[in-house]
Amino acid sequence: PALRRLSRSLLAHYEKGSRPVRDWRTTTTVAIDLMVYAILSVDEKNQVLTTYVWYRQGKALAAGQFPLPNVARKKKPPSPRCAPLPTSLFLVPPSVDVGKSPHVPYVYVGHHGEVQNLKPIQVMTACSLDIYNFPFDVQNCSLTFTTWLHHIRDINLSLWRQPELVKFDRSVFMNQGEWELLYVLSQFQEFSVKSSDSYAEMKFYVVIRRRPLFYTVSLLLPSIFLMVMDIVGFYLPPNSGERVSFKITLLLGYSVFLIIVSDTLPATAVGTPLIGVYFVVCMALLVISLTETILIVRLVHKQDLQPHVPQWVRHLLLERAAALLCIRGSEKFGQSRAQSSDGSRQAENNDSTARLNPSGCEDPRECEGPGGTGPTAAFATGAEGSLPLAGVLREVSAIRRFLEKREEFRDVAREWLHVGYVLDVLLFRAYLVAILAYGVTLGTLWSLWRDA
């Protein structure tokens, strides 16, 4: 009954359609406050931020500015508590309610005449989202409250609390979602449209940061593991065909991985996140690695159709590059090749001597018969018996030439295999340096962005 009598007394001479001041030349100052309760969604494609906030409006307690007429000052409630009165009976500024916020049917009137309008609202606001640093991005979106229906001479805006209290207030924020609230900045300004009357405007800048743990585990780590396996694949022998199939399998696996994570990456029409560029570069590195493997395998196979290693290739790779990369065995390879060349030349000389002495004597004096008849007489004497022996010698010479030719082919194969090994080590170390530089650059950038 006391609340009913108070309501009738307060609203006896109150007009809802007029501005609540005693003098119409006096400006009504409305204090507003904002506390972020939750970040509901961040739509990168449509550039929309949806938040759930506690919004408070109150009448500033300036001298002579009361939202109710004189009877409100004379009829004070017996206690300092605020009395809840129906919202429909008061002049309340338009709200940004979108229909999903709960309806609060009361406003609270204090014993000094101030009116407080407290309500939770769901706000959808357009925001320029920058996803280049995804998933280490920080977004800054603004919530603007202005008096579109009244000039600043009629209704002015102020901040309910101190800006420092508003900035670091996380008392009601739900801190278990994807986004973390850093701070809320407040700014008051006046603006005019086409040199008309000025309007008051209060902006709240909601600064949020994405928690990157989920995206690091599901996006970055699998990609890093695949790249590590690609580096380990270089330790397979270059003359083995397993390396090509292994790297093709890695490339196919990475392609499937990109198809799976394509729905996770934010998509906008104005830019591409750096992590998307990172995935493309990793795919390009896998393709380069596969191309290098195919070239090395082609180099160390089909040696029967290849000539000896050119002198300039031997000088650059087997001497300079091998010494630079600290690859052992190049000197032994050069010595073995020289020994094989000397052996082939000695075999050719022996073959020529054998052809000049068909009887198989190394010294012509040994072939002389008794009495100094000479080799002609001896050959004439044993001509019939030496025919099978000459055939055997020809067969043995053919077998020797075949073995020498095969050994020469093996020398050529060993030459190109050693060249392929040195070239493979050189390209692998260049590839490893490129990957390390790329990884250190990305890690440094993301660390700087996160700390900033």
Secondary structure, 3 states (H helix, E strand, C coil): CHHHHHHHHHCCCCCCCCCCCCCCCCCEEEEEEEEEEEEEEEECCCCEEEEEEEEEEEECCCCCCCCCCHHHHHCCCCCCCCEEEEHHHCCCCCCCCCCCCCCCCEEEECCCCCEEEEEEEEEEEECCCCCCCCCCCEEEEEEEEECCCCCCCCEEEEECCCHHHHHCCCCCCCCCCCEEEEEEEEEEEEEECCCCCEEEEEEEEEEEEECCHHHHHHHHHHHHHHHHHHHHHHHCCCCCCHHHHHHHHHHHHHHHHHHHHCCCCCCCCCCCCHHHHHHHHHHHHHHHHHHHHHHHHHHHCCHHHCCCCCHHHHHHHHHHHHHHCCCCCHHHHHHHHHHHHHHHHHHHHHHHHHHHCCCCCCCHHHHCCCCCCCHHHHHHHCHHHHHHHHHHHHHHHHHHHHHHHHHHHHHHHHHHHHHHHHHHHHHHHHHHHHHHHHHHHHHHHHHHHHHC
